[in-house]
Amino acid sequence: MNVRNFLLVIISITGSIATYAQSNLLNAKTPSEIGLKTAAQLISDNDKPLAYGYVHDRDVLMGKTTWEIIDLSEKINFALYFPIDTANIGSDRRSLYDVLTKAIRSGAIKDVYSDSYFNTKKSFKDIQGSLSRIDTTDAGREQINAGIAISPEYIMRSDLTSQDVAQYKIKGYWYFDKRQSELKYRLLGICPVTPDVYSMNNDEKDYIELFWIFFPAAREVLHEAKAFNDVNSAMPVSFDQILNSRRFNSVIYKEENVYGDRSIADYMKDNAQNQLLESERVKEKIRDFESDMWNY
């Protein structure tokens, strides 16, 4: 096969994959036909998350667990934050927060944890109190004191939405695979950070870890959910691909250490610049291990 034919094959394959993102968009005669796949597409659509290879403990020459913060106010991380309002957006576009909470409600993600060590499980009822707040106005309290049933208009309900998510915390494992002579990263957990629902109306909000999810158990859900591709909207990228390929910017706030996995803020207090420099030092220490392997 010459180079020209090879390129034609690649382009044809890429084009066929691209049509899966918004199937039948250019051929639809009515809006209801947009997104419908042909029978041939349904048969050939066997897309699944890229499987992790087996890694034996003896193949890990160096390993280090780190915890990082993904700030959603940074432009490079917008794919994890938007869309915050899905009323006028197609049904296949959701923010990462919506994908996770919907999967928890439906049972697609079965296990949710209260910490990054995945020791204590939480049910959806356990986190429901952190997702919404029901309160009454002064007029409603007067009705309660008078022994009268509260009128619905005096009941206030506040719910956390995608707009309220400020950060994501992730836990991952850096390791050097001596069999392949390569430094690799495996994402282990993810946690949305939101304001405490009872401090949402305050000037200074209290931010909490909403819940932790063991990432390998949620890969199927995150692979089915697609994020916006700013380069080519016809080929959206899945949240599983974004997170596994580390297509985001983050800052290390903790590494496993002899001091009980203390965070950087515990020994670099009241100095944000030094905390950032320490985070970079930890990152470079991990990277340098791979380069040092090639020095004789």
N, C-alpha and C positions, 0 to 999 in steps of 0.2 A: 504493500500500500504506500503510495507516494505521499508527500507532505500535504498536497492540496486535498486529496481525498480524506486524509486523516483529519484535517481541519474541518472539512464539511461534516464528517461524522460527529465531531465534538460539538459543532454549532447546532446540529440537528438534535442531539441529545439534550443540550442545554436549553434549546427552545421548547422541547417537549416537557422538560421539568418545569420551566417557567410558566407554562400554561396551567399547571396544577395550582398555582397560587391564587389566581382569579379565573377559574375554569369557565370557559365559554363566554368570557366577557366581550370579546370582539364579534362573536357569532350570535349573541342573544338578541332576540327580537322583542322580548318583554323583560322587565326587571326581574321577574320571578325565575327566569332562566339563567341568570348570572350565578355562578358558583356550582352549577350542576355539571357533574362529570359524566363522560360517556361510559358505556359498559367496558370498553377496552381500557380506559383510564382506571376504573375501579379494580379491574383484574390485576393490572400492573402496579397499582399503588400499594406497595408493601414497605413503605418507608417506616423505619424504626430508628430509635436512638442508636448512635454508634456504640457498640458493646465495648465495655472495658475488658482489657486483657487480664488474664490471671497473673498476679505478681506474688511470688513466694517470698516469705520473710527473709530468706537467706540472700535474695537478690537485692535487698535494700541496703545499700552501703551507707547511706545517710538519710535520716528522716527528721522532719521538724514540723510540728503542728503550729499553725498561725491563725489568728483571728483578725479580720479586717472589717473596715467600715466603708461602704459604698455610699457616697453623698449624692443624693438625687438632684441636688441643685446644680451639679456639673453637667455641662452640655453632653459630654460623651456618655453619660449615664441616662439620658432622657428616654432611651428605648425601654428601660425598666420602669419608668414612671408614667409615661403617657400611653394611651389617652386617659385622662382623669374623668372625662364626661363621655359616656358611651351612648348617649341618647340619639345622637345623629351620626354614629359611626356604625359600620357594618358589624354584624354579630360575631365575626371571626377576629375582631381586634379588641383586645382587652389589655389592661395593665397587668403587671406581674402580681400585684396585690389582689386584684379581682380573680385572677386565675387560681391563686393559692386558696383564697377564702372560699371560692365556689367549689373547688375540689374537696376541701375539708367538709363543707356542708353536704355534698353529695356522697361522701365516703370514698371517692377516688383516691384521696390521701387518707389513709386509715390512722396513722400514728402521728401525733403532734406532741411535742415535748416542751417542758418549762425551762430547760437550760441547754447549753451547747454540749453537754456531756451525755445527753440523751438518757438520763437516768429515770426521770419522772415523767410519765405520760400525762397528757391533758386531753380531755374530751372537748367537743365543741361547746358543750354547756359550760365547761370551765372557763373558756375564753369569751363566751358570749357577753359576760359582764364587762369585759374590756373593749368590746366592739360597739356597745351602745349604752346610752344613759337615759333614764327616764326620771324626770323631775316635775314638780308642780310650781306654778306661780304663786305669788302671795295671795291672790284671790282664791286659788285652789286650796291653799292651806286654811283660809278662813272658812271655806265650805267644810273641810275636814273637822275643824274645831267646832263648827256648828252642827256636826252630825249629818251633813247633807252629802249626797253622792257628788263626786267631782265632775264638773262639766268637761267634756272632751277638749274644749278650747283652752282649758287651763292646764292641760298636760303637755309638757315639752319633752320631745324625744330628740336626742342627738346621736347620730351614728357616724362612726369612722368611715371614711371613704378613701379612695385612691389618692385624693388630693392631700390628705393628711399625712401620708407616709413621707417621712423626711429622709430616712436612711434604710439601708439593709446591712445587717451584720452577717458575715459569712465565716465559716470555719473550714479550713482546708489543710491538706497535708502535702508538703514538699518532700520529695524523696529522689535519691539518685539510684537509678536502676543500673546496677553493674553489668547485667546481662546485655543491655542495649547501650550502655555507656552514655546515659542521657539523664538530665535533670527533668523531672516531671512533676505535675501538680494534680492532685485529686480533690475535688470539692466534696466536702462531707456534710455541711449543714448551712441553712440559710434562715434568716430571721428578719421580719419587718420591724422597724422601729417607728413608733407612732407616739403622738402625745397621749397622755393619760386622759381618758374621755372626761374625767371630772375636772380637768384643768384646761380644757379647750377654750374656755371663755376668759381665762386669765391672761394677763400681760406676759407672764413668764410661764411657759408650759413645762410640765414634767414629762419627759420622754421615757418610754418603757419598751422593753423587749416584749413584743406581742406573743410570739410563740416561735419555737424552733422546729424545723422540718429536716429530717434526714434526707439529704439530697438524692442519693442513689435510689431511694424508694419513690421519689417523685419525678423521676426522669421521663416516664411515659406521659404523664400529664403535661410537663413542661415542653415536651417535644411536640405535642399536638397543638399547643398554644403558640401563635406566631406573633412576633414583634415587627414593627415597621422597619423596612429597609430603606434608608435614605438615598441609597445609590440606585436601587431598582425596586420600585414598589410591586412589580410583578413577581418578585422572588423574595418574599418575607423570610426572615430568619427566626428560628425557634428560640425560645428562652433557654432551652437546654444547650443549644449551640453557643449562645452568647455567654452563658456562665461557664461552660466547659472550656471554651477557647479564651476566656478572660478578656472579653471585649468590653471592658469597663475600667474605670479608674478607681483605685481604693487605697486606703491607708491602713497599715498594720497597727493595731492598738494593743495586741497581746501576743506573746509567744509562749509555748510551753517551756517551763524552766524549773529550777530546783526550789524556787520560792513559792511553790504552789500555784504556778501559772499566774503570777501577779501581772497586772496590766502595766503598760508604760506610764500611765498617769499616776500610778501608785509610787513610783520612784523618780518621776520627773514632774513634780508638782508645780502648779501655778506658772507654767512656762510653756505656752503652746508651741513656740518655735523649737525649743529643745525636744519636745515630744515628737514633732515632725522629723527632726534630725535623727532621733533615736529610731523612729520607724524606718527611715531610709537605711540606717546602719544595719538593722535586722535584715532588711531586704537584700542589701549588698552582701551580707555575710552568707546568705543562702546561695546567692548567685556565684559568689567567689569560689564556693566549694567545687562547682563544676569546672571552672577555668583552672583551678589548682590541680585538678586531676590530670591535666595535660602538660604540667610542668615537671621537668625531670631534673 
